[in-house]
């Protein structure tokens, strides 16, 4: 038997396998709720789950197309934290967007929840996105993956090893991987189906509680399921990923609808931010000229229910088409109507920056930064603008403060490395690159950067000791066969 009593690379692979394999996708074909017991606590402690989640996130940043858009990322984090604010005794939750047009969402131990951009576009309102996130948070709070791992320990080691090998082949894109997974999991499927259906039903119930507590109407969950059922008919055999891993049946819709009636009818919170971010995503995913045609058409119809969001989309499209004067005019109108919305301030500054009006851009960013000091998106954009306008020292000062506030955000370390490098601070640059590489799933490159940082530490005992300790910590995350190998070469170095 494979005993997973500590976080290891195998445990992470097993979790990913249970999430993406055909076993997990067969979710809804059995009926009886199994006797789960509390075996999961002996398999993975909450501390183990946190370490596994951190390891998964580092690998995900290296292997998935994580969306690098500050405004969209801040919106999703804010929405997620609104949902989870009332959940006591649980891990800190981390929400991120995967730049993928398919409709999908997933949860990983340690509080990590991913949402595909395709799902954000497919949702008809914010409450439906909130329903998906609430469902995924329930998978974490109810420890569904550790419970599944606890049960999988009863499966023979060779069978699990074969399944994991197939998953790795499939994930790498080589032919034959899916077939390998199918063959090795055929005998395990019925065993796992029993658990998966029970977990989905439990996540629905707990998720509706979360929705209601956050001020959303719990009926958003069955409404989203009904929309997914329509997609099931449209897609025929080519189902979206969300429908493969979260199968929707008539029974499930009926049960969730009945359970939703136990909650009071609520008017959902203001969803203008959702409409704005949908508009932003549509511009980012389209050719500039096509995006402008879409939003011009929406605004000309005079019937758009979300006029401000469409104006924002139009302004972004004008910016993308380098029509700066028109974009500036639209941004001014938006700010006049709503001066406390951070994306409008970023829009105004980015228009000036793109138009080559550097003083106006930096002035806009400085003014907004004083008004909204806790906005991660604004801080990110401001630091980028400082670097683009040749002010690395100011950027470094801003980024060092940001990292103290958001120590697990890799983008800030990458920008800090550039700022320090351009300022001639080689040790600081290598140290920042080391943290960036570690957080993005490149531990050996991280070790190399910290080794370089030691060279520029001028034998300072404090710095050398701290870098050596960091190298030791990072080596501890590597498999034994790689821990002592020489670091990779040829990675990005700081600017001179």
Buried (B, 14 or more C-beta within 10 A) or exposed (E): EBEBEEBBBBBBBBBBBBBBBBBBBBBBEBEEEEEBEEBBEEBBBBEBBBBBBBBBBBBBBBEBEBBEBBBBBBBBBBBBBBBBEEBEEEBEBBBBBBBBEBBBBBBBBBBBBBBBBBBBBBBEBBBBBBBBBBBBBBBBBBBBBBBBBBBBBEBEEEBBEBBBBBBBBBBEEEEEBBEBBBEBBEEBBEBBBBBBBBBBBBBBBBBBBBBBBBBBBBBBBBBBBEBBBEBBEEEEEEBBBBBBBBBBBEEBBEBBBEBBEEBEEBEBBEBBBBBBBBBBBBBBBBEBEEBBEBBBEBBEEEEBEBBBBBBBBBBBBBBBBEBBEBBBBBBBEBBEEEEEBBBBBBBBBBBBBBBEBBEBBBEBBBEBBEEBEEBBBBBBBBBBBBBBBEBBBBBBBBBBEBBEEEEEBBBBBBBBBBBBBBBEBBBBBBBBBBBBBBBBBBBBBBBBBBBBBBEBBEEEEEBBEBBEEBBEEBBEBBEEEEBEEEBBEEBBBBBE
